[in-house]
Amino acid sequence: MSRHFSLWIVTPPDYPHSRCFEEIALGLQASFTELGFDAPIVTDPAQIKDWAIVLGANLLPRLQVPPRAVDSMKALLEKIPLSEQDKQTLQNFRAKHLTPA
C-alpha cells in the first residue's frame, strides 16, 4: 500500500507572509522526490492526499476550515533546546557518518 504525502502551506486570506514557507516546502518536496514519493505543495487543504506535512501550523486558527480527518505532522521550525543526551547522540552520529573517509 503506497502512501501519498502533501506539503500543506497554511495560507490564510490576506496574509502574504505564508510565502516564507515556500522555499522550505520546495526543499522537502525535492527530498520526497529523491526517495521516490510524489509530494505536491498545496495551499488548499481539500487537495491533501493521505498524509500532510503542515508548514505554518501556527496560522491554523486564522483559517475558517472545518476540521478534516487527515493524518498530519506539523513541521515545527522553531529552534528547540537539545538535552545533553540529544547532543551526545548527534555528536556520535556526526563522528560515525559525517567524517571524511
A tleap script that builds the chain and sets N, CA, C and O, in Angstrom:
source leaprc.protein.ff14SB
mol = sequence {
  NMET SER ARG HIE PHE SER LEU TRP ILE VAL
  THR PRO PRO ASP TYR PRO HIE SER ARG CYS
  PHE GLU GLU ILE ALA LEU GLY LEU GLN ALA
  SER PHE THR GLU LEU GLY PHE ASP ALA PRO
  ILE VAL THR ASP PRO ALA GLN ILE LYS ASP
  TRP ALA ILE VAL LEU GLY ALA ASN LEU LEU
  PRO ARG LEU GLN VAL PRO PRO ARG ALA VAL
  ASP SER MET LYS ALA LEU LEU GLU LYS ILE
  PRO LEU SER GLU GLN ASP LYS GLN THR LEU
  GLN ASN PHE ARG ALA LYS HIE LEU THR PRO
  CALA
}
set mol.1.N position { 0.847 -1.179 0.000 }
set mol.1.CA position { 0.000 0.000 0.000 }
set mol.1.C position { 0.892 1.242 0.000 }
set mol.1.O position { 1.678 1.445 0.926 }
set mol.2.N position { 0.772 2.060 -1.023 }
set mol.2.CA position { 1.589 3.268 -1.073 }
set mol.2.C position { 0.896 4.393 -0.311 }
set mol.2.O position { -0.329 4.455 -0.214 }
set mol.3.N position { 1.706 5.248 0.208 }
set mol.3.CA position { 1.179 6.416 0.910 }
set mol.3.C position { 1.481 7.642 0.078 }
set mol.3.O position { 2.519 7.737 -0.576 }
set mol.4.N position { 0.566 8.560 0.117 }
set mol.4.CA position { 0.746 9.825 -0.582 }
set mol.4.C position { 0.970 10.914 0.453 }
set mol.4.O position { 0.366 10.899 1.525 }
set mol.5.N position { 1.820 11.833 0.133 }
set mol.5.CA position { 2.135 12.933 1.020 }
set mol.5.C position { 1.795 14.243 0.340 }
set mol.5.O position { 1.855 14.357 -0.884 }
set mol.6.N position { 1.439 15.221 1.139 }
set mol.6.CA position { 1.241 16.580 0.656 }
set mol.6.C position { 1.971 17.515 1.601 }
set mol.6.O position { 2.024 17.282 2.808 }
set mol.7.N position { 2.523 18.560 1.047 }
set mol.7.CA position { 3.158 19.603 1.840 }
set mol.7.C position { 2.183 20.778 1.857 }
set mol.7.O position { 2.065 21.514 0.877 }
set mol.8.N position { 1.491 20.944 2.977 }
set mol.8.CA position { 0.446 21.955 3.071 }
set mol.8.C position { 1.007 23.224 3.702 }
set mol.8.O position { 1.403 23.228 4.868 }
set mol.9.N position { 1.035 24.287 2.925 }
set mol.9.CA position { 1.403 25.599 3.447 }
set mol.9.C position { 0.103 26.276 3.871 }
set mol.9.O position { -0.724 26.628 3.030 }
set mol.10.N position { -0.070 26.456 5.173 }
set mol.10.CA position { -1.271 27.109 5.685 }
set mol.10.C position { -1.244 28.556 5.207 }
set mol.10.O position { -0.310 29.303 5.499 }
set mol.11.N position { -2.277 28.937 4.473 }
set mol.11.CA position { -2.296 30.242 3.808 }
set mol.11.C position { -3.606 30.969 4.080 }
set mol.11.O position { -4.552 30.854 3.302 }
set mol.12.N position { -3.667 31.718 5.181 }
set mol.12.CA position { -4.885 32.494 5.439 }
set mol.12.C position { -5.047 33.610 4.398 }
set mol.12.O position { -4.060 34.095 3.845 }
set mol.13.N position { -6.292 34.010 4.137 }
set mol.13.CA position { -6.504 35.107 3.188 }
set mol.13.C position { -5.836 36.392 3.683 }
set mol.13.O position { -5.773 36.657 4.884 }
set mol.14.N position { -5.351 37.166 2.746 }
set mol.14.CA position { -4.732 38.465 3.048 }
set mol.14.C position { -3.564 38.347 4.023 }
set mol.14.O position { -3.348 39.235 4.848 }
set mol.15.N position { -2.817 37.261 3.928 }
set mol.15.CA position { -1.648 37.080 4.791 }
set mol.15.C position { -0.475 36.606 3.922 }
set mol.15.O position { -0.198 35.409 3.848 }
set mol.16.N position { 0.212 37.553 3.265 }
set mol.16.CA position { 1.267 37.180 2.318 }
set mol.16.C position { 2.490 36.535 2.970 }
set mol.16.O position { 3.318 35.943 2.278 }
set mol.17.N position { 2.609 36.643 4.286 }
set mol.17.CA position { 3.788 36.115 4.963 }
set mol.17.C position { 3.865 34.583 4.945 }
set mol.17.O position { 4.909 34.017 5.268 }
set mol.18.N position { 2.785 33.918 4.575 }
set mol.18.CA position { 2.812 32.460 4.440 }
set mol.18.C position { 3.810 32.025 3.372 }
set mol.18.O position { 4.263 30.881 3.362 }
set mol.19.N position { 4.143 32.935 2.487 }
set mol.19.CA position { 5.081 32.604 1.412 }
set mol.19.C position { 6.468 32.271 1.942 }
set mol.19.O position { 7.282 31.692 1.222 }
set mol.20.N position { 6.748 32.631 3.198 }
set mol.20.CA position { 8.069 32.326 3.760 }
set mol.20.C position { 8.309 30.815 3.838 }
set mol.20.O position { 9.453 30.380 3.966 }
set mol.21.N position { 7.239 30.013 3.762 }
set mol.21.CA position { 7.378 28.566 3.841 }
set mol.21.C position { 7.620 27.910 2.483 }
set mol.21.O position { 7.886 26.710 2.424 }
set mol.22.N position { 7.534 28.663 1.404 }
set mol.22.CA position { 7.652 28.082 0.068 }
set mol.22.C position { 9.012 27.431 -0.177 }
set mol.22.O position { 9.087 26.336 -0.733 }
set mol.23.N position { 10.071 28.095 0.233 }
set mol.23.CA position { 11.408 27.551 -0.003 }
set mol.23.C position { 11.621 26.257 0.794 }
set mol.23.O position { 12.238 25.310 0.307 }
set mol.24.N position { 11.109 26.235 2.007 }
set mol.24.CA position { 11.212 25.023 2.825 }
set mol.24.C position { 10.418 23.891 2.167 }
set mol.24.O position { 10.877 22.751 2.103 }
set mol.25.N position { 9.225 24.226 1.682 }
set mol.25.CA position { 8.388 23.220 1.021 }
set mol.25.C position { 9.081 22.670 -0.227 }
set mol.25.O position { 9.016 21.470 -0.492 }
set mol.26.N position { 9.738 23.531 -0.986 }
set mol.26.CA position { 10.453 23.065 -2.181 }
set mol.26.C position { 11.586 22.118 -1.822 }
set mol.26.O position { 11.809 21.125 -2.514 }
set mol.27.N position { 12.305 22.418 -0.745 }
set mol.27.CA position { 13.368 21.524 -0.293 }
set mol.27.C position { 12.827 20.180 0.154 }
set mol.27.O position { 13.393 19.136 -0.173 }
set mol.28.N position { 11.729 20.203 0.903 }
set mol.28.CA position { 11.106 18.957 1.335 }
set mol.28.C position { 10.588 18.160 0.145 }
set mol.28.O position { 10.726 16.938 0.096 }
set mol.29.N position { 9.990 18.862 -0.811 }
set mol.29.CA position { 9.463 18.191 -1.997 }
set mol.29.C position { 10.586 17.492 -2.765 }
set mol.29.O position { 10.412 16.365 -3.228 }
set mol.30.N position { 11.726 18.151 -2.900 }
set mol.30.CA position { 12.866 17.541 -3.587 }
set mol.30.C position { 13.347 16.305 -2.829 }
set mol.30.O position { 13.739 15.312 -3.441 }
set mol.31.N position { 13.318 16.366 -1.512 }
set mol.31.CA position { 13.726 15.207 -0.706 }
set mol.31.C position { 12.778 14.034 -0.897 }
set mol.31.O position { 13.218 12.894 -1.043 }
set mol.32.N position { 11.472 14.310 -0.896 }
set mol.32.CA position { 10.494 13.246 -1.124 }
set mol.32.C position { 10.660 12.649 -2.520 }
set mol.32.O position { 10.554 11.435 -2.694 }
set mol.33.N position { 10.918 13.495 -3.507 }
set mol.33.CA position { 11.128 13.013 -4.873 }
set mol.33.C position { 12.337 12.087 -4.931 }
set mol.33.O position { 12.297 11.044 -5.583 }
set mol.34.N position { 13.402 12.469 -4.252 }
set mol.34.CA position { 14.615 11.647 -4.207 }
set mol.34.C position { 14.335 10.280 -3.594 }
set mol.34.O position { 14.957 9.285 -3.966 }
set mol.35.N position { 13.395 10.239 -2.654 }
set mol.35.CA position { 13.025 8.980 -2.001 }
set mol.35.C position { 11.975 8.194 -2.793 }
set mol.35.O position { 11.592 7.092 -2.399 }
set mol.36.N position { 11.511 8.769 -3.914 }
set mol.36.CA position { 10.556 8.073 -4.768 }
set mol.36.C position { 9.097 8.375 -4.476 }
set mol.36.O position { 8.215 7.643 -4.926 }
set mol.37.N position { 8.828 9.434 -3.736 }
set mol.37.CA position { 7.450 9.812 -3.416 }
set mol.37.C position { 7.056 11.075 -4.151 }
set mol.37.O position { 7.881 11.957 -4.391 }
set mol.38.N position { 5.790 11.150 -4.504 }
set mol.38.CA position { 5.213 12.368 -5.038 }
set mol.38.C position { 4.674 13.151 -3.849 }
set mol.38.O position { 3.901 12.610 -3.058 }
set mol.39.N position { 5.064 14.407 -3.709 }
set mol.39.CA position { 4.612 15.221 -2.585 }
set mol.39.C position { 4.282 16.621 -3.085 }
set mol.39.O position { 5.123 17.518 -3.027 }
set mol.40.N position { 3.048 16.812 -3.579 }
set mol.40.CA position { 2.684 18.132 -4.073 }
set mol.40.C position { 2.618 19.166 -2.955 }
set mol.40.O position { 2.286 18.850 -1.813 }
set mol.41.N position { 2.938 20.386 -3.304 }
set mol.41.CA position { 2.804 21.513 -2.381 }
set mol.41.C position { 1.412 22.085 -2.593 }
set mol.41.O position { 1.045 22.443 -3.712 }
set mol.42.N position { 0.637 22.171 -1.516 }
set mol.42.CA position { -0.736 22.660 -1.625 }
set mol.42.C position { -0.975 23.789 -0.636 }
set mol.42.O position { -0.337 23.861 0.415 }
set mol.43.N position { -1.900 24.664 -0.987 }
set mol.43.CA position { -2.353 25.702 -0.064 }
set mol.43.C position { -3.830 25.514 0.270 }
set mol.43.O position { -4.349 26.150 1.187 }
set mol.44.N position { -4.494 24.652 -0.466 }
set mol.44.CA position { -5.900 24.335 -0.221 }
set mol.44.C position { -5.968 22.971 0.469 }
set mol.44.O position { -5.569 21.966 -0.120 }
set mol.45.N position { -6.468 22.921 1.712 }
set mol.45.CA position { -6.493 21.642 2.425 }
set mol.45.C position { -7.332 20.567 1.740 }
set mol.45.O position { -7.173 19.383 2.040 }
set mol.46.N position { -8.214 20.951 0.836 }
set mol.46.CA position { -9.011 19.965 0.098 }
set mol.46.C position { -8.143 19.139 -0.850 }
set mol.46.O position { -8.558 18.070 -1.297 }
set mol.47.N position { -6.944 19.627 -1.158 }
set mol.47.CA position { -6.047 18.929 -2.079 }
set mol.47.C position { -5.082 17.973 -1.375 }
set mol.47.O position { -4.236 17.359 -2.025 }
set mol.48.N position { -5.201 17.846 -0.071 }
set mol.48.CA position { -4.294 16.979 0.684 }
set mol.48.C position { -4.578 15.519 0.355 }
set mol.48.O position { -5.728 15.080 0.341 }
set mol.49.N position { -3.504 14.777 0.090 }
set mol.49.CA position { -3.587 13.333 -0.149 }
set mol.49.C position { -3.049 12.631 1.092 }
set mol.49.O position { -1.943 12.941 1.535 }
set mol.50.N position { -3.776 11.725 1.643 }
set mol.50.CA position { -3.375 10.883 2.769 }
set mol.50.C position { -2.687 11.637 3.917 }
set mol.50.O position { -3.348 12.028 4.880 }
set mol.51.N position { -1.382 11.840 3.822 }
set mol.51.CA position { -0.601 12.442 4.891 }
set mol.51.C position { -0.223 13.866 4.522 }
set mol.51.O position { 0.158 14.140 3.384 }
set mol.52.N position { -0.328 14.765 5.482 }
set mol.52.CA position { 0.063 16.152 5.251 }
set mol.52.C position { 1.185 16.541 6.196 }
set mol.52.O position { 1.141 16.250 7.391 }
set mol.53.N position { 2.185 17.201 5.644 }
set mol.53.CA position { 3.188 17.866 6.463 }
set mol.53.C position { 2.776 19.330 6.443 }
set mol.53.O position { 2.755 19.973 5.393 }
set mol.54.N position { 2.450 19.844 7.620 }
set mol.54.CA position { 1.848 21.168 7.739 }
set mol.54.C position { 2.928 22.199 8.048 }
set mol.54.O position { 3.597 22.128 9.079 }
set mol.55.N position { 3.083 23.145 7.149 }
set mol.55.CA position { 4.002 24.264 7.336 }
set mol.55.C position { 3.171 25.502 7.681 }
set mol.55.O position { 2.268 25.884 6.937 }
set mol.56.N position { 3.485 26.110 8.795 }
set mol.56.CA position { 2.709 27.268 9.237 }
set mol.56.C position { 1.517 26.868 10.082 }
set mol.56.O position { 0.475 27.523 10.040 }
set mol.57.N position { 1.661 25.806 10.844 }
set mol.57.CA position { 0.543 25.321 11.670 }
set mol.57.C position { 0.078 26.357 12.676 }
set mol.57.O position { -1.072 26.327 13.114 }
set mol.58.N position { 0.962 27.272 13.046 }
set mol.58.CA position { 0.571 28.340 13.967 }
set mol.58.C position { -0.490 29.258 13.363 }
set mol.58.O position { -1.122 30.033 14.080 }
set mol.59.N position { -0.685 29.173 12.050 }
set mol.59.CA position { -1.680 30.012 11.373 }
set mol.59.C position { -3.039 29.328 11.240 }
set mol.59.O position { -3.992 29.943 10.761 }
set mol.60.N position { -3.143 28.074 11.652 }
set mol.60.CA position { -4.406 27.344 11.511 }
set mol.60.C position { -5.607 28.064 12.146 }
set mol.60.O position { -6.685 28.050 11.552 }
set mol.61.N position { -5.473 28.683 13.306 }
set mol.61.CA position { -6.645 29.369 13.879 }
set mol.61.C position { -7.196 30.493 12.998 }
set mol.61.O position { -8.356 30.876 13.153 }
set mol.62.N position { -6.387 31.029 12.078 }
set mol.62.CA position { -6.855 32.097 11.193 }
set mol.62.C position { -7.749 31.591 10.060 }
set mol.62.O position { -8.470 32.372 9.438 }
set mol.63.N position { -7.700 30.289 9.796 }
set mol.63.CA position { -8.492 29.732 8.695 }
set mol.63.C position { -9.898 29.383 9.155 }
set mol.63.O position { -10.116 28.996 10.304 }
set mol.64.N position { -10.818 29.522 8.266 }
set mol.64.CA position { -12.196 29.113 8.519 }
set mol.64.C position { -12.440 27.788 7.806 }
set mol.64.O position { -13.320 27.677 6.952 }
set mol.65.N position { -11.647 26.788 8.173 }
set mol.65.CA position { -11.713 25.481 7.528 }
set mol.65.C position { -12.229 24.475 8.544 }
set mol.65.O position { -11.698 24.386 9.651 }
set mol.66.N position { -13.264 23.711 8.179 }
set mol.66.CA position { -13.744 22.699 9.122 }
set mol.66.C position { -12.667 21.641 9.367 }
set mol.66.O position { -11.865 21.362 8.476 }
set mol.67.N position { -12.639 21.054 10.556 }
set mol.67.CA position { -11.644 20.009 10.816 }
set mol.67.C position { -11.757 18.894 9.779 }
set mol.67.O position { -12.849 18.566 9.316 }
set mol.68.N position { -10.644 18.338 9.436 }
set mol.68.CA position { -10.580 17.323 8.393 }
set mol.68.C position { -9.925 16.073 8.966 }
set mol.68.O position { -8.943 16.144 9.705 }
set mol.69.N position { -10.479 14.956 8.614 }
set mol.69.CA position { -9.899 13.690 9.074 }
set mol.69.C position { -8.716 13.358 8.184 }
set mol.69.O position { -8.844 12.598 7.224 }
set mol.70.N position { -7.580 13.923 8.501 }
set mol.70.CA position { -6.369 13.694 7.715 }
set mol.70.C position { -5.221 13.436 8.685 }
set mol.70.O position { -5.117 14.072 9.734 }
set mol.71.N position { -4.384 12.511 8.320 }
set mol.71.CA position { -3.188 12.279 9.116 }
set mol.71.C position { -2.202 13.381 8.772 }
set mol.71.O position { -1.942 13.653 7.600 }
set mol.72.N position { -1.663 14.007 9.790 }
set mol.72.CA position { -0.758 15.112 9.504 }
set mol.72.C position { 0.360 15.177 10.536 }
set mol.72.O position { 0.275 14.619 11.630 }
set mol.73.N position { 1.396 15.876 10.140 }
set mol.73.CA position { 2.520 16.142 11.011 }
set mol.73.C position { 2.817 17.626 10.892 }
set mol.73.O position { 2.993 18.140 9.788 }
set mol.74.N position { 2.873 18.309 12.011 }
set mol.74.CA position { 3.195 19.728 11.993 }
set mol.74.C position { 4.706 19.883 11.990 }
set mol.74.O position { 5.402 19.366 12.864 }
set mol.75.N position { 5.196 20.596 11.000 }
set mol.75.CA position { 6.628 20.847 10.908 }
set mol.75.C position { 6.938 22.071 11.757 }
set mol.75.O position { 6.559 23.189 11.407 }
set mol.76.N position { 7.623 21.859 12.866 }
set mol.76.CA position { 7.982 22.965 13.751 }
set mol.76.C position { 9.369 23.448 13.369 }
set mol.76.O position { 10.334 22.685 13.397 }
set mol.77.N position { 9.457 24.701 13.018 }
set mol.77.CA position { 10.713 25.242 12.526 }
set mol.77.C position { 11.429 26.092 13.564 }
set mol.77.O position { 12.487 26.659 13.292 }
set mol.78.N position { 10.848 26.177 14.747 }
set mol.78.CA position { 11.480 26.947 15.805 }
set mol.78.C position { 12.679 26.186 16.341 }
set mol.78.O position { 12.725 24.957 16.299 }
set mol.79.N position { 13.629 26.924 16.835 }
set mol.79.CA position { 14.799 26.291 17.443 }
set mol.79.C position { 14.388 25.778 18.817 }
set mol.79.O position { 13.820 26.514 19.625 }
set mol.80.N position { 14.681 24.514 19.068 }
set mol.80.CA position { 14.365 23.946 20.373 }
set mol.80.C position { 15.663 23.524 21.055 }
set mol.80.O position { 16.603 23.086 20.391 }
set mol.81.N position { 15.713 23.653 22.362 }
set mol.81.CA position { 16.953 23.273 23.048 }
set mol.81.C position { 17.141 21.751 23.043 }
set mol.81.O position { 16.176 20.993 23.146 }
set mol.82.N position { 18.383 21.329 22.924 }
set mol.82.CA position { 18.711 19.910 22.940 }
set mol.82.C position { 19.158 19.501 24.337 }
set mol.82.O position { 19.861 20.245 25.021 }
set mol.83.N position { 18.745 18.322 24.745 }
set mol.83.CA position { 19.215 17.786 26.019 }
set mol.83.C position { 20.659 17.325 25.851 }
set mol.83.O position { 21.149 17.215 24.727 }
set mol.84.N position { 21.330 17.060 26.944 }
set mol.84.CA position { 22.705 16.557 26.869 }
set mol.84.C position { 22.748 15.227 26.134 }
set mol.84.O position { 23.681 14.967 25.374 }
set mol.85.N position { 21.741 14.379 26.354 }
set mol.85.CA position { 21.688 13.086 25.660 }
set mol.85.C position { 21.524 13.298 24.155 }
set mol.85.O position { 22.164 12.608 23.362 }
set mol.86.N position { 20.656 14.265 23.746 }
set mol.86.CA position { 20.482 14.566 22.327 }
set mol.86.C position { 21.788 15.063 21.713 }
set mol.86.O position { 22.139 14.680 20.597 }
set mol.87.N position { 22.506 15.915 22.442 }
set mol.87.CA position { 23.775 16.440 21.941 }
set mol.87.C position { 24.788 15.320 21.741 }
set mol.87.O position { 25.516 15.302 20.749 }
set mol.88.N position { 24.831 14.381 22.692 }
set mol.88.CA position { 25.761 13.253 22.576 }
set mol.88.C position { 25.393 12.360 21.400 }
set mol.88.O position { 26.267 11.900 20.665 }
set mol.89.N position { 24.099 12.115 21.225 }
set mol.89.CA position { 23.636 11.300 20.094 }
set mol.89.C position { 24.020 11.955 18.777 }
set mol.89.O position { 24.492 11.284 17.859 }
set mol.90.N position { 23.818 13.260 18.685 }
set mol.90.CA position { 24.168 13.998 17.476 }
set mol.90.C position { 25.675 13.944 17.229 }
set mol.90.O position { 26.113 13.755 16.094 }
set mol.91.N position { 26.459 14.108 18.276 }
set mol.91.CA position { 27.915 14.049 18.143 }
set mol.91.C position { 28.354 12.658 17.670 }
set mol.91.O position { 29.225 12.545 16.808 }
set mol.92.N position { 27.762 11.610 18.226 }
set mol.92.CA position { 28.099 10.241 17.808 }
set mol.92.C position { 27.720 10.006 16.349 }
set mol.92.O position { 28.475 9.373 15.610 }
set mol.93.N position { 26.561 10.507 15.928 }
set mol.93.CA position { 26.126 10.361 14.542 }
set mol.93.C position { 27.109 11.053 13.604 }
set mol.93.O position { 27.533 10.489 12.595 }
set mol.94.N position { 27.459 12.283 13.957 }
set mol.94.CA position { 28.403 13.024 13.110 }
set mol.94.C position { 29.736 12.299 12.990 }
set mol.94.O position { 30.300 12.188 11.902 }
set mol.95.N position { 30.236 11.802 14.128 }
set mol.95.CA position { 31.521 11.099 14.108 }
set mol.95.C position { 31.457 9.841 13.261 }
set mol.95.O position { 32.413 9.518 12.556 }
set mol.96.N position { 30.363 9.143 13.322 }
set mol.96.CA position { 30.243 7.869 12.595 }
set mol.96.C position { 29.943 8.062 11.117 }
set mol.96.O position { 30.478 7.338 10.278 }
set mol.97.N position { 29.089 9.037 10.785 }
set mol.97.CA position { 28.586 9.140 9.412 }
set mol.97.C position { 29.076 10.347 8.621 }
set mol.97.O position { 28.986 10.351 7.393 }
set mol.98.N position { 29.585 11.355 9.285 }
set mol.98.CA position { 29.907 12.587 8.564 }
set mol.98.C position { 31.389 12.924 8.544 }
set mol.98.O position { 31.765 14.010 8.104 }
set mol.99.N position { 32.228 12.025 9.005 }
set mol.99.CA position { 33.661 12.294 8.966 }
set mol.99.C position { 34.216 11.903 7.607 }
set mol.99.O position { 33.757 10.936 6.999 }
set mol.100.N position { 35.202 12.650 7.129 }
set mol.100.CA position { 35.797 12.311 5.813 }
set mol.100.C position { 36.451 10.941 5.840 }
set mol.100.O position { 37.018 10.526 6.851 }
set mol.101.N position { 36.364 10.249 4.720 }
set mol.101.CA position { 36.948 8.898 4.618 }
set mol.101.C position { 38.435 8.963 4.414 }
set mol.101.O position { 39.089 7.926 4.307 }
savepdb mol mol.pdb
quit
